[in-house]
Amino acid sequence: MQKIDISIVIPLYNEEESLPELAEWIHKVMLSNQFQYEMIMVDDGSTDNSWQVITGLKTIFPAIKGIKFQRNYGKSAALHTGFQQAKGDVVITMDADLQDSPDEIPELYKLIIEQKFDLISGYKKKRYDPLTKTIPTKLFNWATRKISGINNLHDFNCGLKAYRKEVVKAVEVYGELHRYIPFLAKEAGFKKIGEKVVIHRPRKYGTTKFGLERFINGFLDLLTLSFTLKFGRAPMHFFGTFGVLSFLIGFFIVIYLIAEKLHGLHIGQKPREVVDQPLFYLALTALIIGVQLFLAGFLGELLIRNNPHKNHYLIAEIIE
């Protein structure tokens, strides 16, 4: 079997007009640099003629591999499927709308092979998007840098990225987590993550798929990812800590109320009934929340214990 230098994974949805130009452009770049390559086009349930176009392009460019979903599952599903099929030493992802330039591929390849980066993310420093997209993108990238700790990346959501093959085989992309692949790679132990300024070309065909719901969902996914990566293997560390803290707050309030009543009886005063004091209900609420949080952590630990992948670890090297 012939060795493949580069696998290019292209997720797409309703991009029939741009695909012929994109395929020809990629083939030209690969040919001029003498790369052995494969072009994996993943049709995410397009409703236009994208699949028919891919089928036709396959007869012109044998390096194309087409995968068609039965329905629209999202970009993460398309990338995950493409990653599973990729055989190249370097895997490059790019969008199908011609806003990513294939001319960037040789330089991205060199950064992975020669400078030994695990992942290179494109940075569209000069963008041609409207303000309704650029401003939310800046906020999103700022929040992602703070939470992920990857402070050298400015554009986490850029579709143009390059990976060592081991990275894409190690990370599992699902839901809408394609925005956070650098975060997933870092948590998997691939620390050498870099950035390259790339050209952002104006959209030539079709319309953008960006919407406000993607911006909101992106932040929710970021919070979920941060929590699961930190406490996914030990949920009791989170729920148990706050559960015990809440329970102790309630317990000490109860002790205080009892001590206050006993003190009042000792000095001959008629104290208020414990159940007539707002602090009693605050204590009761804290005790109940504490018990519930502790039980949530306990149930989480039971689920982890029965997870067949609980001892799934990435091994970098073995010496026999």
Residue pairs with C-beta under 8 A, 6 or more apart in sequence:
2 36
3 36
3 89
4 36
4 37
4 38
4 87
4 88
4 89
5 35
5 36
5 37
5 88
5 89
5 90
5 109
6 30
6 35
6 36
6 37
6 38
6 88
6 89
6 90
6 91
6 92
6 105
6 109
7 37
7 38
7 40
7 82
7 85
7 86
7 87
7 88
7 90
7 91
7 92
7 165
8 26
8 37
8 38
8 39
8 40
8 91
8 92
8 93
8 94
8 105
9 40
9 42
9 79
9 82
9 83
9 86
9 91
9 92
9 93
9 94
10 22
10 39
10 40
10 41
10 42
10 82
10 93
10 94
10 95
10 96
11 42
11 44
11 75
11 78
11 79
11 82
11 93
11 95
11 96
12 19
12 41
12 42
12 43
12 44
12 46
12 50
12 78
12 95
12 96
13 43
13 44
13 45
13 46
13 50
13 72
13 209
14 46
14 47
14 48
14 50
14 206
15 46
15 50
15 96
15 97
15 205
15 206
16 46
16 48
16 49
16 50
16 52
16 53
17 204
17 205
17 206
18 96
18 97
18 98
18 204
18 205
18 206
19 41
19 50
19 53
19 54
19 57
19 96
20 53
20 57
21 98
21 204
22 96
22 98
22 102
23 39
23 57
23 60
23 61
23 64
24 61
25 102
26 37
26 39
26 102
26 105
27 39
27 61
27 63
28 102
29 102
29 103
29 105
29 106
30 37
30 63
30 105
33 105
33 106
35 105
35 106
35 109
37 63
37 88
38 63
38 64
38 65
38 86
38 87
38 88
39 61
39 63
39 64
39 65
40 65
40 67
40 82
40 85
40 86
41 54
41 64
41 65
41 66
41 67
41 96
42 67
42 69
42 78
42 79
42 81
42 82
43 50
43 51
43 54
43 66
43 67
43 68
43 69
44 69
44 72
44 73
44 74
44 75
44 77
44 78
45 68
45 69
45 70
45 71
45 72
45 73
51 66
51 68
54 64
54 66
54 68
55 66
57 64
58 64
58 66
65 85
67 81
67 82
67 85
69 77
69 78
69 81
74 175
74 176
75 176
75 178
76 173
76 174
76 175
76 176
76 177
76 178
77 174
79 93
79 173
79 178
79 181
80 172
80 173
80 174
82 93
83 91
83 168
83 169
83 171
83 173
86 165
86 168
88 165
89 113
89 164
89 165
90 108
90 109
90 112
90 113
90 162
90 163
90 164
90 165
91 162
91 163
91 164
91 165
91 167
91 168
92 105
92 108
92 109
92 160
92 161
92 162
92 163
93 159
93 160
93 161
93 163
94 100
94 102
94 159
94 160
95 159
95 160
97 203
97 204
97 205
97 206
98 201
98 203
98 204
98 205
99 128
99 159
99 200
99 201
99 202
99 203
100 122
100 159
100 160
100 198
100 201
101 160
101 198
101 199
101 201
103 199
104 122
104 160
104 196
104 198
104 199
107 196
108 120
108 122
108 160
108 162
108 196
109 162
111 117
111 120
111 162
111 194
111 196
112 118
112 120
112 162
112 163
112 164
115 194
116 192
117 162
117 164
117 192
117 193
117 194
118 163
118 164
118 166
118 167
118 185
118 190
118 191
118 192
118 193
119 161
119 162
119 163
119 164
119 167
119 181
119 182
119 185
119 190
119 192
119 193
119 194
120 161
120 162
120 163
120 193
120 194
120 195
120 196
121 153
121 155
121 156
121 158
121 161
121 182
121 193
121 194
121 195
121 196
122 155
122 158
122 159
122 160
122 161
122 195
122 196
122 197
122 198
123 153
123 154
123 155
123 158
123 195
123 196
123 197
123 198
124 155
124 158
124 198
124 199
124 200
125 154
125 197
125 200
126 200
127 134
127 137
127 200
128 200
128 201
128 202
128 203
129 137
129 200
129 208
129 210
133 208
133 210
136 212
136 215
137 155
137 157
140 156
140 157
140 179
140 215
140 218
140 219
141 153
141 154
141 155
141 156
141 157
143 219
143 222
144 150
144 153
144 156
144 179
144 180
144 183
144 222
145 151
145 153
145 156
147 183
147 222
147 223
147 226
148 156
148 180
148 182
148 183
148 186
148 226
149 186
150 156
150 182
150 183
150 186
150 193
152 193
152 194
152 195
153 182
153 193
153 195
154 195
155 195
156 179
156 180
156 182
156 183
157 179
157 218
158 198
160 198
161 181
163 185
164 190
166 190
167 185
167 188
167 190
170 185
170 188
170 190
170 314
171 181
171 184
171 185
171 188
172 184
173 181
173 184
175 221
176 214
176 217
176 218
176 221
177 184
177 221
177 225
179 218
179 221
179 222
180 221
180 222
180 225
182 193
183 225
183 229
184 225
185 193
186 193
187 229
188 314
189 314
189 316
227 238
230 238
231 237
231 238
232 304
233 304
233 310
234 301
234 304
235 296
235 297
235 300
235 301
235 303
235 304
236 297
236 298
236 300
236 301
237 297
238 297
239 293
239 294
239 296
239 297
239 300
240 293
240 294
240 297
240 298
242 293
243 289
243 290
243 291
243 292
243 293
243 294
243 295
243 296
243 297
244 290
244 294
245 290
246 286
246 287
246 289
246 290
246 293
247 286
247 287
247 290
247 291
247 294
248 290
249 283
249 286
249 290
250 282
250 283
250 284
250 285
250 286
250 287
250 288
250 289
250 290
251 283
251 287
253 279
253 280
253 282
253 283
253 286
254 280
254 283
254 287
256 279
257 274
257 277
257 279
257 280
257 283
258 274
260 271
261 271
261 274
264 270
264 271
265 271
274 280
304 310
